């Protein structure tokens, strides 16, 4: 389980890589309560101060990909 806050440099780098509006695809998510599956696509809303990449998913949900736990990639 990932419990440490990422360095501010990591947060800034993620904001460069995933600016608002960037289209992404889910590779892996460790949330047992989420119905999202690998291959789901969405659009980045913002990156928070804890390096969570908040995404509006095409299937209707809004859920963050957690740095160091979940895996997304740009389309």
C-alpha positions in Angstrom: 0.0 0.0 0.0 1.3 3.5 -0.9 1.2 5.8 2.1 3.8 8.5 1.5 3.1 11.9 0.0 5.1 12.4 -3.2 7.7 15.1 -3.6 6.5 18.5 -5.0 8.7 17.9 -8.0 6.7 14.8 -8.8 3.4 16.7 -8.6 4.7 19.4 -10.9 6.0 16.8 -13.4 2.6 15.1 -13.4 0.9 18.4 -14.1 3.2 18.9 -17.1 2.5 15.4 -18.4 -1.2 15.4 -17.7 -2.6 19.0 -18.1 -6.4 19.4 -18.0 -8.0 18.0 -21.1 -5.4 15.3 -21.7 -7.0 12.0 -22.9 -5.9 8.9 -21.0 -6.5 5.2 -20.8 -6.6 3.1 -17.7 -4.0 0.4 -17.6 -4.5 -0.8 -13.9 -6.4 0.4 -10.9 -6.1 -1.0 -7.4 -9.5 0.4 -6.1 -11.6 -2.6 -5.1 -14.8 -0.5 -5.1 -14.3 0.9 -8.6 -16.1 -0.6 -11.6 -13.5 0.8 -13.9 -11.7 -1.8 -16.0 -8.4 -1.6 -18.0 -8.9 0.0 -21.3 -11.4 2.6 -20.0 -10.7 6.1 -21.4 -11.3 9.5 -19.9 -10.1 13.1 -19.8 -7.9 14.7 -17.1 -9.6 17.3 -15.0 -6.7 18.3 -12.8 -3.7 16.9 -10.7 -4.1 17.5 -7.0 -1.3 18.4 -4.5 -0.9 14.7 -3.5 -0.3 13.7 -7.2 -3.8 12.2 -7.8 -4.7 12.6 -11.4 -8.5 13.4 -11.4 -10.2 12.0 -14.4 -13.7 12.3 -15.9 -14.1 8.8 -17.3 -16.1 8.2 -20.5 -18.4 5.7 -18.6 -19.6 8.6 -16.4 -17.6 8.4 -13.2 -15.1 10.8 -11.9 -12.2 9.1 -10.1 -8.5 9.9 -9.5 -5.7 7.7 -10.6 -3.4 7.5 -7.5 0.3 8.1 -8.1 2.4 4.9 -7.3 -0.7 2.7 -7.2 -2.8 3.1 -10.4 -1.5 3.1 -13.9 -2.7 5.4 -16.7 -1.2 6.5 -20.0 -1.8 9.2 -22.5 -3.8 8.4 -25.7 
